[in-house]
Amino acid sequence: MPFVPLPFVVALLLFILLWVVARRDDEAAPNLPLLGLILLAALQSVLTGLRWGYDLREVGYIAPVSAAIMPALLYAGVSRLVRPSDRPWPALVMLHAVPAAIVMLLVIVRRDAVDMALIAIDFIYAGAILWLLRSGADGLRLAPFDGAVPAYRAIIAAASALCLSAMVDMLVSFEIASGQGARAAMVIGIANLFILVIVGVAAAAASQSHVPRAIADPMDAASLPDASEDADTLRRVNELMRDKKLYGDANLNLNRLARRAGIPARQISAAINRAMARNVSQYVNEYRIAEACRLLGDTGQSVTEIMFAAGFQTKSNFNREFRRVTGMSPLAWREKNARAPALANPAGG
């Protein structure tokens, strides 16, 4: 029976995951860098299998270069959810191709420096991603509120995996330098598979937050609003939610909300964070859950119909947010409150 290394099994699962994510049919533009990251993670797993399963040493010239591309793809995918870019895509590709080009050069002329270069690349990109998301889930200004929190958690997991990859490389380099490199192959193989799975699954989860095709970047002047400005900001946003029912827009994100309110996105995020101790996606989703509770109690619509009517796109996000707000599932809430008044306005207005 032919030997089938575990990395090939992992690669197959990642290819299936990519197919499932890519075949979704919706109006939003796919996050191509994150899809590319899943593909590259699968290919990297194949290379790992060829190297450690069949001792194909030529793979050693390719794997470091592809490993240097993965952090850049993750950063590019996150950037698409944070802010629109005014740079043409060829310029962005050239910019993020620099680390891979450096590693490719080192593979040819200075092989012993490749590991240190990969460690630096992983740490630098992980730090850049964490800086982009320093304001939490609200940093994903172009991600629909429906999936902003899970996307944020997935991105943090992927950035953590980059740091883990760098630390594993440092450990292996230390063992080799101290003459104890016998376990290096096993450590690298197991750790890389674990990291590839984390990165692939995290990229798939983050890619659920698609960016609308038409994006206008609202004004975002840096300001330090006082309590009265916070109150005015909340009043304007509450009006949009309560009177215009803006929460019903399934593709609503922080940029769209800022544009409709005529208020900088950063000011909205800061006002809600300070006054309500939550992020904007949680705030908007609480309006959606209030609407879902009303429909559950007053209509005979199915839970799926109510989910879409309230502004959610996926059942997992709907169920998670419903439990966060009410402490129970939608069906349990309906059974208990079918004849009770709908959930009160979460904003207190």
C-alpha positions as CSV (number, residue, x, y, z in Angstrom):
1,M,0.0,0.0,0.0
2,P,1.5,3.4,-0.9
3,F,2.4,5.7,1.9
4,V,0.1,8.8,2.1
5,P,1.7,11.4,4.5
6,L,-0.6,13.3,6.9
7,P,0.3,16.6,5.2
8,F,-1.5,15.3,2.0
9,V,-4.7,14.7,4.0
10,V,-4.4,18.2,5.5
11,A,-4.0,19.6,2.0
12,L,-7.0,17.8,0.8
13,L,-9.1,19.2,3.6
14,L,-7.9,22.7,2.9
15,F,-8.7,22.3,-0.8
16,I,-12.2,21.2,0.1
17,L,-12.5,24.2,2.5
18,L,-11.4,26.5,-0.3
19,W,-14.0,25.0,-2.7
20,V,-16.7,25.5,-0.1
21,V,-15.8,29.1,0.6
22,A,-15.2,30.1,-3.1
23,R,-18.5,28.7,-4.4
24,R,-20.6,30.9,-2.3
25,D,-22.9,32.9,-4.4
26,D,-23.6,36.4,-3.1
27,E,-23.5,40.0,-4.3
28,A,-20.3,41.0,-2.4
29,A,-16.8,40.8,-3.9
30,P,-14.8,37.8,-2.6
31,N,-11.8,38.6,-0.5
32,L,-9.2,37.2,-3.0
33,P,-6.1,37.5,-0.7
34,L,-7.8,35.4,1.9
35,L,-8.9,32.8,-0.7
36,G,-5.3,32.8,-2.0
37,L,-4.1,32.2,1.6
38,I,-6.2,29.1,1.9
39,L,-4.9,27.9,-1.5
40,L,-1.3,28.6,-0.5
41,A,-1.7,26.8,2.9
42,A,-3.0,23.7,1.0
43,L,0.0,23.9,-1.4
44,Q,2.4,24.4,1.5
45,S,1.0,21.3,3.1
46,V,1.6,19.4,-0.1
47,L,5.2,20.6,-0.1
48,T,5.6,19.5,3.5
49,G,4.4,16.0,2.5
50,L,6.8,15.8,-0.4
51,R,9.7,16.9,1.7
52,W,9.2,14.8,4.9
53,G,7.1,11.9,3.4
54,Y,9.1,11.2,0.2
55,D,12.4,13.0,1.0
56,L,12.1,15.3,-2.0
57,R,14.8,17.8,-1.1
58,E,14.2,20.1,-4.1
59,V,11.0,21.2,-2.2
60,G,13.4,23.1,0.1
61,Y,13.9,25.7,-2.6
62,I,10.2,26.4,-3.0
63,A,8.7,26.0,0.5
64,P,10.5,29.0,2.1
65,V,9.3,31.3,-0.7
66,S,5.7,30.3,-0.4
67,A,6.0,30.6,3.4
68,A,7.1,34.2,3.0
69,I,4.0,34.9,0.8
70,M,1.5,33.7,3.4
71,P,1.8,36.6,5.9
72,A,1.5,39.1,3.1
73,L,-1.7,37.5,1.8
74,L,-3.1,37.6,5.3
75,Y,-2.2,41.2,5.8
76,A,-3.7,42.1,2.3
77,G,-6.9,40.3,3.2
78,V,-7.3,42.0,6.5
79,S,-6.5,45.4,4.9
80,R,-9.5,44.9,2.5
81,L,-11.8,44.7,5.6
82,V,-10.2,47.7,7.3
83,R,-10.0,50.4,4.7
84,P,-10.2,50.9,0.9
85,S,-6.9,51.3,-0.8
86,D,-6.2,54.1,-3.3
87,R,-3.1,52.2,-4.6
88,P,-3.5,50.2,-7.8
89,W,-3.3,46.5,-7.3
90,P,-0.1,46.0,-9.3
91,A,1.7,48.4,-6.8
92,L,0.3,46.5,-3.9
93,V,1.4,43.2,-5.3
94,M,4.9,44.5,-5.9
95,L,5.1,45.9,-2.4
96,H,4.0,42.7,-0.7
97,A,6.2,40.6,-3.0
98,V,9.4,42.1,-1.5
99,P,9.6,39.7,1.4
100,A,9.2,36.7,-0.9
101,A,11.8,38.1,-3.3
102,I,14.3,38.6,-0.4
103,V,13.7,35.0,0.8
104,M,14.2,33.7,-2.8
105,L,17.5,35.5,-3.1
106,L,18.6,34.1,0.3
107,V,17.7,30.6,-0.8
108,I,20.2,31.0,-3.6
109,V,23.0,32.9,-2.1
110,R,22.7,32.6,1.7
111,R,20.8,29.6,2.7
112,D,21.7,29.8,6.4
113,A,19.9,33.2,6.7
114,V,16.5,32.0,5.3
115,D,15.1,30.9,8.7
116,M,15.9,34.3,10.3
117,A,14.3,36.1,7.4
118,L,11.1,34.0,7.7
119,I,11.0,34.7,11.5
120,A,11.3,38.4,10.9
121,I,8.6,38.4,8.2
122,D,6.2,36.5,10.4
123,F,6.7,38.8,13.4
124,I,6.5,42.0,11.3
125,Y,3.3,41.1,9.5
126,A,1.7,39.8,12.7
127,G,2.5,43.1,14.4
128,A,1.2,45.1,11.5
129,I,-2.1,43.1,11.5
130,L,-2.5,43.6,15.3
131,W,-1.9,47.3,14.8
132,L,-4.6,47.5,12.1
133,L,-7.0,45.9,14.6
134,R,-5.9,47.8,17.7
135,S,-9.5,49.2,18.0
136,G,-10.9,45.6,18.1
137,A,-13.7,44.4,15.9
138,D,-14.6,48.0,15.1
139,G,-11.3,48.2,13.2
140,L,-12.9,46.0,10.5
141,R,-14.8,49.0,9.1
142,L,-15.7,47.4,5.8
143,A,-16.8,44.1,7.2
144,P,-20.6,43.7,7.6
145,F,-21.6,43.9,11.3
146,D,-23.2,40.5,10.9
147,G,-19.8,38.8,10.9
148,A,-17.3,41.4,12.2
149,V,-16.7,39.8,15.6
150,P,-16.1,36.2,14.3
151,A,-13.9,37.7,11.5
152,Y,-11.9,39.6,14.1
153,R,-11.4,36.5,16.2
154,A,-10.4,34.5,13.2
155,I,-7.8,37.2,12.1
156,I,-6.4,37.3,15.6
157,A,-6.0,33.5,15.5
158,A,-4.2,33.7,12.2
159,A,-1.9,36.4,13.4
160,S,-1.2,34.4,16.5
161,A,-0.4,31.4,14.2
162,L,2.2,33.6,12.5
163,C,3.8,34.3,15.8
164,L,3.7,30.7,16.7
165,S,5.4,29.8,13.4
166,A,8.1,32.3,14.1
167,M,8.7,30.9,17.6
168,V,8.8,27.3,16.3
169,D,11.4,28.4,13.7
170,M,13.4,30.0,16.5
171,L,13.2,26.9,18.6
172,V,14.4,24.7,15.8
173,S,17.2,27.1,14.9
174,F,18.3,27.0,18.6
175,E,18.3,23.2,18.7
176,I,20.3,22.9,15.5
177,A,22.8,25.5,16.7
178,S,23.2,23.5,20.0
179,G,23.8,20.3,18.1
180,Q,20.5,18.7,19.0
181,G,18.8,18.9,15.6
182,A,17.7,15.3,15.5
183,R,14.2,16.3,16.5
184,A,14.0,19.3,14.2
185,A,12.3,17.5,11.3
186,M,9.5,16.1,13.6
187,V,9.0,19.5,15.3
188,I,8.8,21.3,12.0
189,G,6.5,18.8,10.4
190,I,4.0,18.7,13.3
191,A,4.1,22.4,14.0
192,N,3.7,23.4,10.4
193,L,0.7,21.2,9.9
194,F,-0.9,22.6,13.0
195,I,-0.2,26.2,11.9
196,L,-1.4,25.6,8.3
197,V,-4.7,24.3,9.6
198,I,-5.2,27.3,11.9
199,V,-4.3,29.7,9.1
200,G,-6.5,28.0,6.6
201,V,-9.6,27.8,8.8
202,A,-9.0,31.3,10.1
203,A,-8.8,32.7,6.6
204,A,-12.0,30.9,5.6
205,A,-13.8,32.3,8.6
206,A,-12.5,35.8,8.0
207,S,-13.4,35.6,4.3
208,Q,-17.1,35.2,5.3
209,S,-17.0,39.0,5.8
210,H,-17.2,40.1,2.2
211,V,-16.6,43.6,1.2
212,P,-19.4,45.3,-0.9
213,R,-18.4,46.0,-4.5
214,A,-19.1,49.7,-4.2
215,I,-17.3,51.4,-1.3
216,A,-17.0,55.0,-0.5
217,D,-14.7,56.0,2.2
218,P,-16.4,58.4,4.6
219,M,-14.6,61.2,6.3
220,D,-12.6,60.1,9.3
221,A,-11.1,63.1,10.9
222,A,-9.2,62.5,14.1
223,S,-11.0,64.1,17.0
224,L,-11.5,63.9,20.7
225,P,-15.3,64.2,21.3
226,D,-16.5,65.3,24.7
227,A,-19.6,63.9,26.5
228,S,-22.0,66.1,24.6
229,E,-20.5,65.1,21.2
230,D,-20.9,61.5,22.3
231,A,-24.5,62.1,23.1
232,D,-25.2,63.8,19.8
233,T,-23.4,60.9,18.0
234,L,-25.5,58.3,19.7
235,R,-28.7,60.3,19.1
236,R,-28.0,60.4,15.4
237,V,-27.1,56.7,15.2
238,N,-30.1,55.7,17.3
239,E,-32.4,57.6,14.9
240,L,-31.0,55.8,12.0
241,M,-31.5,52.4,13.7
242,R,-34.9,53.2,15.2
243,D,-36.6,55.3,12.5
244,K,-34.8,54.2,9.3
245,K,-34.3,50.6,10.5
246,L,-30.8,50.7,9.1
247,Y,-29.9,47.5,10.9
248,G,-32.0,45.6,8.3
249,D,-29.2,46.2,5.7
250,A,-27.4,42.9,5.8
251,N,-24.2,44.5,4.3
252,L,-24.2,47.4,6.8
253,N,-20.7,48.1,8.0
254,L,-19.0,50.9,10.0
255,N,-18.2,52.9,6.8
256,R,-21.7,52.7,5.5
257,L,-23.1,53.7,8.9
258,A,-20.7,56.7,9.1
259,R,-21.7,57.8,5.6
260,R,-25.4,57.7,6.4
261,A,-24.9,59.5,9.7
262,G,-22.6,62.0,8.3
263,I,-20.2,61.4,11.2
264,P,-16.6,60.0,11.1
265,A,-16.4,56.3,11.6
266,R,-13.9,56.7,14.4
267,Q,-16.2,59.0,16.2
268,I,-19.1,56.6,16.1
269,S,-16.9,53.7,17.3
270,A,-15.5,55.8,20.1
271,A,-18.9,57.1,21.3
272,I,-20.4,53.6,21.4
273,N,-17.4,52.1,23.1
274,R,-17.4,54.8,25.8
275,A,-21.1,55.2,26.4
276,M,-22.2,51.6,26.0
277,A,-19.1,49.5,26.7
278,R,-19.5,47.5,23.5
279,N,-18.3,47.6,19.9
280,V,-20.4,48.9,17.0
281,S,-21.2,45.4,15.6
282,Q,-22.6,44.3,19.0
283,Y,-24.6,47.5,19.2
284,V,-26.2,47.0,15.7
285,N,-26.8,43.3,16.2
286,E,-28.7,44.1,19.4
287,Y,-31.2,46.1,17.3
288,R,-31.4,43.1,15.0
289,I,-32.0,40.7,17.8
290,A,-34.7,43.0,19.1
291,E,-36.4,42.9,15.7
292,A,-36.0,39.1,15.6
293,C,-37.6,38.8,19.0
294,R,-40.5,40.9,17.9
295,L,-41.0,38.7,14.8
296,L,-40.7,35.5,16.8
297,G,-43.4,36.7,19.2
298,D,-45.8,38.4,16.8
299,T,-45.5,36.3,13.6
300,G,-45.4,32.7,12.5
301,Q,-42.4,33.1,10.3
302,S,-39.7,30.5,10.4
303,V,-36.5,31.2,12.3
304,T,-34.6,31.4,9.0
305,E,-37.0,33.9,7.5
306,I,-36.7,36.0,10.7
307,M,-33.0,35.8,10.6
308,F,-32.8,37.3,7.1
309,A,-35.5,39.9,7.9
310,A,-33.6,41.1,10.9
311,G,-30.4,41.7,8.9
312,F,-28.4,38.6,9.5
313,Q,-26.8,36.5,6.7
314,T,-25.6,33.3,8.4
315,K,-27.4,31.1,11.0
316,S,-24.2,30.7,13.1
317,N,-23.8,34.4,13.6
318,F,-27.5,34.8,14.3
319,N,-27.6,32.1,16.9
320,R,-24.4,33.3,18.5
321,E,-25.7,36.9,18.8
322,F,-29.2,35.8,19.9
323,R,-27.7,33.8,22.8
324,R,-25.5,36.7,23.7
325,V,-28.4,39.1,24.0
326,T,-31.2,36.8,25.4
327,G,-29.3,33.9,26.9
328,M,-31.3,31.3,24.9
329,S,-31.8,30.0,21.4
330,P,-34.4,31.6,19.1
331,L,-36.7,28.5,19.3
332,A,-36.5,28.5,23.1
333,W,-37.2,32.2,23.2
334,R,-40.3,31.8,21.0
335,E,-41.6,29.0,23.2
336,K,-41.2,31.1,26.3
337,N,-42.2,34.5,24.9
338,A,-44.6,33.9,22.1
339,R,-47.4,35.8,23.9
340,A,-45.0,38.2,25.6
341,P,-44.1,41.7,24.4
342,A,-41.1,41.9,22.1
343,L,-37.6,42.6,23.5
344,A,-37.1,46.3,24.6
345,N,-35.1,48.7,22.5
346,P,-31.4,47.7,23.3
347,A,-30.2,51.3,23.0
348,G,-32.7,52.5,25.6
349,G,-34.1,55.0,23.2
